[in-house]
Amino acid sequence: MLLCLGVVAGYALGGLLTARTVFRRGRARFLRAGGARAAADERRVGTFERQERQQTEAFALCAGALWPVALPVLALHGLVGAVALDRGRPAAPAAARPDPQEVTARIEELERELQLGPHAGPAPRTVEHRAVEHRAVEHRAPAHRTAERRMPERRTPERRTPEQRPAGAARSRRPRSV
């Protein structure tokens, strides 16, 4: 019985110490990320208390509950970060951003191939456009009829009987019954 109580007390003590350590590391990481030189930077500490404290506490409590797994990860944090999270190698700055002149040259090449932008030629005329232009030239109206052409014809709306209306037209005018 005493052995069981000792194991439970040891597990709880290990969990509390792990949770406390994880919380302190999370808080310090947040303050360092904001550029705070000391923990006394009141504005950054206030931001932590308002925005980050709850999630840091929750993560610390989870790590405390799983301290047999969390302690080796905390002890080997640098190794885990370098191997599992690929934090060890600095990113190549040349690979992050291509040379602007190369980008401009590539855009120019693509525009030339696709005939876009300044390399675009006149729009090709389709057969339909050519036929319409041909008919317009053949059937030009005399000058005295151009005024008549500009004014559109007025048509009276066609009245349909209920049998002639489309299927849904009659129903759309009736009120819906609830």
KEKE-3310 file (N, C-alpha, C; in steps of 0.2 Angstrom, whole numbers, plus 5000, padded with zeros to 4 digits):
npx = (5004:5009:5019:5012:5006:5018:5022:5012:5013:5026:5024:5015:5023:5033:5026:5021:5033:5038:5028:5029:5042:5040:5031:5038:5048:5041:5035:5047:5052:5042:5043:5056:5055:5048:5057:5060:5072:5073:5064:5056:5050:5036:5026:5026:5025:5012:5005:5008:5001:4988:4986:4993:4995:4985:4985:4998:4999:4990:4997:5008:5002:4998:5010:5015:5007:5011:5024:5034:5037:5038:5050:5062:5061:5062:5075:5083:5080:5087:5093:5081:5075:5084:5084:5071:5063:5070:5078:5091:5099:5103:5093:5095:5099:5099:5091:5079:5074:5072:5083:5079:5081:5082:5069:5061:5066:5062:5048:5046:5050:5040:5028:5031:5031:5017:5011:5007:5003:5015:5019:5008:4999:4987:4970:4964:4953:4937:4928:4915:4915:4920:4910:4899:4904:4905:4892:4887:4893:4888:4874:4871:4862:4852:4856:4845:4838:4845:4841:4829:4834:4841:4831:4823:4811:4795:4787:4772:4768:4766:4752:4748:4738:4734:4736:4746:4757:4773:4778:4781:4777:4763:4762:4771:4765:4755:4750:4760:4754:4754)
npy = (4994:5006:5007:5009:5022:5029:5028:5034:5047:5051:5051:5061:5072:5072:5076:5089:5096:5095:5101:5114:5118:5117:5127:5138:5138:5140:5153:5161:5159:5166:5179:5181:5180:5192:5201:5206:5211:5208:5200:5209:5218:5226:5228:5218:5207:5209:5207:5193:5188:5191:5185:5173:5165:5155:5145:5141:5137:5126:5117:5115:5108:5096:5091:5089:5079:5069:5066:5056:5054:5067:5072:5066:5072:5086:5086:5082:5092:5100:5091:5084:5095:5098:5086:5080:5091:5098:5110:5113:5117:5132:5141:5143:5159:5163:5154:5156:5168:5172:5179:5196:5200:5189:5184:5194:5192:5179:5181:5189:5181:5171:5179:5182:5170:5166:5176:5188:5203:5216:5209:5205:5202:5208:5204:5189:5187:5179:5167:5170:5184:5189:5186:5193:5206:5206:5205:5217:5227:5224:5226:5240:5253:5267:5284:5291:5282:5279:5286:5280:5267:5269:5271:5260:5247:5247:5235:5227:5218:5200:5192:5178:5163:5153:5140:5141:5146:5143:5128:5131:5144:5148:5144:5152:5164:5163:5164:5156:5142:5139)
npz = (5000:5004:4995:4983:4985:4986:4973:4966:4971:4967:4954:4952:4958:4948:4937:4941:4942:4929:4922:4927:4922:4908:4906:4911:4901:4889:4892:4893:4880:4872:4877:4873:4859:4856:4857:4870:4882:4895:4908:4913:4904:4903:4894:4885:4894:4898:4886:4885:4896:4892:4880:4877:4889:4893:4883:4884:4897:4896:4887:4895:4906:4899:4895:4908:4913:4904:4908:4908:4895:4890:4897:4892:4879:4882:4888:4877:4868:4859:4850:4846:4839:4829:4822:4820:4817:4808:4811:4811:4800:4792:4781:4764:4758:4744:4738:4743:4737:4720:4708:4703:4690:4683:4684:4678:4665:4662:4663:4652:4641:4642:4639:4626:4620:4622:4616:4623:4632:4628:4616:4610:4595:4582:4585:4580:4566:4566:4555:4556:4559:4548:4538:4543:4541:4528:4523:4528:4521:4508:4509:4512:4518:4510:4513:4518:4525:4537:4548:4552:4555:4567:4577:4587:4584:4591:4599:4603:4618:4618:4621:4631:4632:4647:4643:4634:4641:4648:4658:4672:4674:4677:4690:4697:4699:4708:4726:4738:4748:4765)
capx = (5000:5014:5023:5007:5006:5024:5022:5007:5016:5031:5022:5012:5028:5037:5021:5021:5040:5038:5023:5032:5048:5038:5028:5043:5052:5036:5035:5053:5052:5037:5046:5062:5053:5046:5063:5061:5078:5073:5057:5053:5047:5029:5021:5027:5023:5005:5003:5008:4996:4982:4985:4997:4995:4980:4988:5005:4997:4987:5002:5012:4999:4998:5017:5016:5003:5014:5031:5039:5038:5040:5056:5067:5061:5065:5082:5086:5077:5091:5093:5075:5074:5088:5083:5064:5060:5075:5080:5098:5102:5100:5090:5100:5095:5098:5086:5072:5071:5076:5085:5073:5082:5080:5061:5059:5068:5057:5041:5046:5050:5033:5024:5033:5028:5010:5009:5003:5006:5017:5020:5002:4997:4980:4966:4962:4946:4934:4924:4908:4916:4921:4904:4895:4907:4904:4885:4886:4895:4883:4867:4871:4855:4853:4857:4838:4835:4849:4838:4825:4837:4843:4826:4821:4804:4791:4783:4767:4770:4762:4748:4747:4733:4737:4739:4752:4763:4778:4775:4781:4775:4757:4762:4775:4761:4750:4753:4761:4750:4759)
capy = (5000:5012:5007:5012:5029:5032:5028:5040:5054:5052:5053:5068:5077:5073:5080:5096:5099:5095:5106:5121:5119:5118:5134:5143:5139:5143:5160:5164:5159:5171:5185:5182:5181:5199:5206:5208:5210:5206:5198:5215:5222:5226:5228:5211:5202:5210:5203:5186:5187:5192:5181:5167:5161:5150:5140:5139:5133:5119:5113:5113:5103:5090:5089:5087:5073:5064:5068:5051:5055:5074:5074:5065:5077:5092:5085:5081:5097:5103:5086:5083:5100:5097:5080:5079:5097:5101:5117:5114:5120:5138:5141:5147:5165:5163:5149:5159:5173:5172:5186:5200:5201:5182:5184:5198:5189:5173:5184:5192:5175:5168:5183:5182:5163:5166:5182:5192:5210:5220:5205:5203:5204:5209:5198:5185:5187:5172:5167:5173:5191:5191:5185:5199:5212:5206:5207:5224:5230:5222:5228:5246:5257:5273:5289:5294:5277:5278:5288:5275:5262:5271:5270:5253:5246:5246:5229:5226:5211:5195:5189:5170:5160:5148:5133:5142:5148:5137:5124:5134:5151:5150:5143:5157:5170:5161:5164:5149:5141:5137)
capz = (5000:5005:4988:4978:4987:4984:4965:4964:4974:4963:4947:4953:4958:4942:4933:4943:4940:4922:4919:4929:4918:4902:4907:4911:4894:4884:4893:4891:4872:4870:4878:4868:4852:4855:4858:4877:4884:4902:4909:4916:4899:4906:4889:4882:4899:4898:4880:4886:4900:4889:4874:4877:4895:4893:4879:4887:4903:4894:4885:4901:4910:4895:4896:4915:4913:4900:4909:4906:4888:4890:4900:4887:4874:4885:4889:4871:4864:4853:4845:4842:4835:4823:4818:4818:4815:4803:4813:4812:4794:4790:4774:4759:4756:4737:4736:4745:4732:4714:4705:4700:4683:4680:4684:4672:4658:4661:4661:4645:4637:4642:4636:4619:4618:4622:4613:4628:4634:4622:4611:4607:4589:4582:4587:4574:4565:4564:4549:4557:4559:4541:4535:4545:4538:4520:4522:4530:4515:4502:4511:4515:4517:4508:4518:4521:4529:4542:4554:4554:4558:4574:4581:4588:4583:4597:4599:4609:4621:4616:4627:4630:4636:4652:4640:4630:4645:4650:4664:4679:4674:4680:4697:4700:4701:4714:4732:4741:4754:4770)
cpx = (5004:5018:5018:5007:5012:5025:5018:5010:5022:5029:5019:5017:5032:5032:5021:5027:5040:5034:5026:5038:5045:5034:5033:5047:5047:5035:5041:5054:5048:5040:5052:5060:5050:5051:5064:5068:5078:5065:5053:5050:5039:5024:5021:5024:5015:5002:5003:5003:4989:4981:4988:4996:4991:4983:4994:5003:4994:4992:5007:5009:4999:5005:5018:5013:5007:5022:5036:5041:5041:5048:5062:5067:5063:5072:5086:5083:5081:5092:5087:5073:5078:5086:5076:5061:5064:5076:5087:5102:5099:5098:5095:5096:5094:5092:5079:5069:5075:5078:5080:5074:5080:5072:5059:5060:5063:5050:5041:5046:5043:5028:5025:5030:5021:5007:5004:5007:5009:5019:5014:5000:4990:4976:4964:4955:4943:4930:4918:4909:4916:4915:4899:4898:4905:4897:4884:4888:4891:4877:4867:4865:4857:4853:4850:4836:4839:4845:4833:4828:4839:4838:4823:4814:4801:4787:4778:4769:4764:4758:4747:4742:4737:4739:4745:4758:4767:4775:4775:4779:4768:4758:4766:4771:4756:4754:4754:4756:4755:4756)
cpy = (5006:5013:5011:5020:5032:5033:5034:5047:5056:5054:5060:5073:5078:5077:5087:5099:5100:5101:5113:5122:5121:5125:5139:5144:5142:5151:5164:5164:5165:5178:5187:5184:5188:5204:5209:5206:5207:5204:5204:5220:5221:5225:5221:5206:5203:5206:5196:5184:5187:5186:5174:5162:5155:5144:5137:5135:5126:5115:5111:5108:5096:5087:5086:5080:5067:5065:5062:5051:5062:5076:5072:5070:5083:5091:5085:5086:5099:5097:5084:5089:5100:5091:5079:5085:5101:5108:5118:5118:5127:5138:5145:5153:5166:5159:5152:5164:5173:5179:5190:5200:5194:5181:5188:5195:5183:5176:5186:5186:5172:5172:5183:5175:5163:5172:5186:5199:5214:5216:5202:5206:5206:5203:5195:5186:5181:5173:5170:5181:5193:5191:5191:5205:5212:5208:5214:5229:5230:5226:5235:5250:5264:5278:5291:5288:5276:5281:5283:5269:5263:5270:5263:5253:5245:5240:5229:5219:5206:5192:5181:5168:5155:5142:5135:5144:5142:5134:5128:5141:5153:5149:5149:5163:5169:5162:5157:5148:5137:5131)
cpz = (5000:4998:4983:4979:4985:4976:4963:4965:4969:4956:4947:4954:4952:4937:4934:4941:4933:4919:4921:4924:4911:4901:4906:4904:4889:4885:4891:4883:4869:4871:4874:4861:4851:4856:4865:4879:4891:4903:4912:4911:4900:4900:4886:4887:4899:4892:4881:4891:4897:4884:4874:4883:4895:4889:4881:4893:4901:4891:4890:4905:4906:4896:4903:4916:4909:4902:4908:4899:4887:4892:4895:4882:4876:4886:4882:4866:4858:4848:4842:4838:4828:4819:4815:4815:4810:4805:4812:4806:4793:4782:4770:4756:4748:4734:4738:4740:4726:4712:4702:4692:4679:4679:4679:4665:4657:4659:4654:4640:4637:4638:4628:4616:4617:4619:4617:4629:4627:4616:4607:4600:4588:4583:4580:4573:4563:4558:4550:4557:4552:4537:4537:4542:4531:4519:4524:4524:4509:4503:4514:4513:4514:4514:4521:4525:4536:4549:4557:4557:4565:4579:4581:4587:4590:4595:4605:4612:4619:4622:4625:4634:4641:4648:4636:4634:4647:4657:4670:4679:4677:4688:4701:4702:4707:4720:4735:4747:4759:4774)
residu = (MET:LEU:LEU:CYS:LEU:GLY:VAL:VAL:ALA:GLY:TYR:ALA:LEU:GLY:GLY:LEU:LEU:THR:ALA:ARG:THR:VAL:PHE:ARG:ARG:GLY:ARG:ALA:ARG:PHE:LEU:ARG:ALA:GLY:GLY:ALA:ARG:ALA:ALA:ALA:ASP:GLU:ARG:ARG:VAL:GLY:THR:PHE:GLU:ARG:GLN:GLU:ARG:GLN:GLN:THR:GLU:ALA:PHE:ALA:LEU:CYS:ALA:GLY:ALA:LEU:TRP:PRO:VAL:ALA:LEU:PRO:VAL:LEU:ALA:LEU:HIS:GLY:LEU:VAL:GLY:ALA:VAL:ALA:LEU:ASP:ARG:GLY:ARG:PRO:ALA:ALA:PRO:ALA:ALA:ALA:ARG:PRO:ASP:PRO:GLN:GLU:VAL:THR:ALA:ARG:ILE:GLU:GLU:LEU:GLU:ARG:GLU:LEU:GLN:LEU:GLY:PRO:HIS:ALA:GLY:PRO:ALA:PRO:ARG:THR:VAL:GLU:HIS:ARG:ALA:VAL:GLU:HIS:ARG:ALA:VAL:GLU:HIS:ARG:ALA:PRO:ALA:HIS:ARG:THR:ALA:GLU:ARG:ARG:MET:PRO:GLU:ARG:ARG:THR:PRO:GLU:ARG:ARG:THR:PRO:GLU:GLN:ARG:PRO:ALA:GLY:ALA:ALA:ARG:SER:ARG:ARG:PRO:ARG:SER:VAL)
# end
